[in-house]
């Protein structure tokens, strides 16, 4: 497993196990993901609910940030599923991303036209929280698997980070269905599988 993660740049080739722990990288069992942190957190999974390792597409995170505290405009079930999905992944400390996915989130969420839904300060705080919580996958592979090349970065993170799930409402990504062992699905479908 560690050889495969090293191949995709998830493990730092310059650090040994003890050096990474001393440097404050987050640990998940025997796997190490490069995410500097002020304190080392070792997550012990519950027997009933194994921790999620998931990639959340930008549209999922932006929707969650903009709906914060607002009543749903459309389907209550979809609204609740999206919120619960994001909360579950964040609670499990299993959000996977890359510098590229985080940059897209920040650029999208901080567009001036979103000011009418959420003040900029709240959107900046949301971005900062997601950036702090995200387990960074460094040097994800260059893949061409999706009809929309802008979505390939999410597939690359899912492959390199060995994600369980890639959650999206993007039809181009959903049409891929699976990449490696990562299942690509909508928030409602993820919650159905977890319940």
Secondary structure as the mmCIF struct_conf table of DSSP 4:
data_model
#
loop_
_struct_conf.conf_type_id
_struct_conf.id
_struct_conf.beg_label_comp_id
_struct_conf.beg_label_asym_id
_struct_conf.beg_label_seq_id
_struct_conf.end_label_comp_id
_struct_conf.end_label_asym_id
_struct_conf.end_label_seq_id
HELX_RH_AL_P HELX_RH_AL_P1 UNK A 2 UNK A 7
TURN_TY1_P TURN_TY1_P1 UNK A 8 UNK A 9
BEND BEND1 UNK A 11 UNK A 11
TURN_TY1_P TURN_TY1_P2 UNK A 13 UNK A 14
HELX_RH_AL_P HELX_RH_AL_P2 UNK A 17 UNK A 23
TURN_TY1_P TURN_TY1_P3 UNK A 24 UNK A 24
STRN STRN1 UNK A 25 UNK A 28
TURN_TY1_P TURN_TY1_P4 UNK A 29 UNK A 30
STRN STRN2 UNK A 31 UNK A 36
BEND BEND2 UNK A 38 UNK A 39
STRN STRN3 UNK A 42 UNK A 42
BEND BEND3 UNK A 47 UNK A 49
HELX_LH_PP_P HELX_LH_PP_P1 UNK A 50 UNK A 52
STRN STRN4 UNK A 54 UNK A 56
HELX_RH_AL_P HELX_RH_AL_P3 UNK A 58 UNK A 67
TURN_TY1_P TURN_TY1_P5 UNK A 68 UNK A 69
BEND BEND4 UNK A 73 UNK A 74
HELX_RH_AL_P HELX_RH_AL_P4 UNK A 76 UNK A 91
TURN_TY1_P TURN_TY1_P6 UNK A 92 UNK A 93
STRN STRN5 UNK A 95 UNK A 97
HELX_RH_AL_P HELX_RH_AL_P5 UNK A 99 UNK A 109
TURN_TY1_P TURN_TY1_P7 UNK A 110 UNK A 110
HELX_RH_3T_P HELX_RH_3T_P1 UNK A 112 UNK A 114
TURN_TY1_P TURN_TY1_P8 UNK A 115 UNK A 117
BEND BEND5 UNK A 118 UNK A 118
HELX_RH_AL_P HELX_RH_AL_P6 UNK A 120 UNK A 133
STRN STRN6 UNK A 135 UNK A 136
BEND BEND6 UNK A 139 UNK A 139
BEND BEND7 UNK A 146 UNK A 148
HELX_RH_3T_P HELX_RH_3T_P2 UNK A 149 UNK A 151
HELX_RH_AL_P HELX_RH_AL_P7 UNK A 152 UNK A 160
TURN_TY1_P TURN_TY1_P9 UNK A 161 UNK A 162
BEND BEND8 UNK A 164 UNK A 164
STRN STRN7 UNK A 165 UNK A 167
HELX_RH_AL_P HELX_RH_AL_P8 UNK A 171 UNK A 174
TURN_TY1_P TURN_TY1_P10 UNK A 175 UNK A 176
STRN STRN8 UNK A 178 UNK A 179
TURN_TY1_P TURN_TY1_P11 UNK A 180 UNK A 181
STRN STRN9 UNK A 182 UNK A 185
HELX_RH_AL_P HELX_RH_AL_P9 UNK A 187 UNK A 194
#
